[in-house]
Every structure is written in structure tokens, then in C-alpha cells.
Amino acid sequence: MSIDLILFLILAVVAVATALGMLLSKNAVYSALFLVLNFAAIAVFYLLLGAPFIAISQVTVYAGAIMVLFLFVIMLLGAETLAPSKVLRGQGWAAFGLAVVLVAETVYLLVSRHAAVGVIARPDAFLNTMDSLREIGKALFIQYLLPFEVTSILLLVAMVGAIVLTRREKGG
């Protein structure tokens, strides 16, 4: 076993465990922190694939900025613990049926796949990181400037909306 395979298996267990912790946590803050750990594990996956810029972007954008915004909204709204939910009639059976379908699909895909379709190779174009960073920056601010600006405006509107929703009236 190579060190890459051992590291991949450890990270896979960490990624799945933090995803399950995020889904099963009753506390919204703990759920957000599990999501941060999941983002960090995925960033290390990107490092294993030879994509350091995407790994740093993953940590900076998702684990940094977006999760700070999520935690800010959670704390501002006071929604640390989830409200008890009502169980719909037949919800358990539907979940069980969907789980059986998912397991059957997984078994089918594992059994029916006889040979590897292709090999994932490290792209030679990204070995010189300064040139690739320069090209990503040019594409982001020239070709994709409008989506970049729309995304920044949407994040600003979400933050202002969270503040407006939780603002208390004076004297009330």
C-alpha cells in the first residue's frame, strides 16, 4: 500500500464521518463545525490530486468566508438547536425504500463495472502554478466578471437580510 492510498482511506473515513456528524447533529453550530471539517478533508483530497490552488480556494472560500457567514447567521438568529420536527405518516418506510434503492444501485454499479473506464492523471498544464494562477485570474475578472459580481451582490444581500430579520425594534 502506498502512502497516498493510506492517506486517501483515512481522509475518506474522516469525510464520511464528518458528513454524518453534520447531518445527525441536533445543534446547528456543531453541524456547521462538522461541515468545516468536511471542507478541510476535501481540500486535502485536492492536494492529493495535485491541485493546490483549488485546495487553498476550498479552505479560504468555503471553510473561511462562507462558514463564518453561516455561523454569523446561526448565532444572530438564535437557532443553535433545531426545533423538534413532526414525523410524517409513511416517512420511515419511504426512507427505508430509498435506502434500499441506493444500496441496490451501488451494488449494481460495483458488479457491472468490469474494467476501469479511464485513469485520472495529473494534468501537466497545472505544474507551473504561477502561470495557471494568472490564467485563472484573467478568466475570472475578464470572462466571468458578471457572475463574480452577481455572486458578491447575492452574498451581501443575504447578510443584510439576516441582519434585517433579526433586528429588534426600538422600545419593543
Summary of the structure (lengths in Angstrom):
residues: 172
radius of gyration: 21.4
end to end distance: 65.6
largest distance: 70.8
contacts: 378
relative contact order: 0.08
helix: 76%
strand: 1%
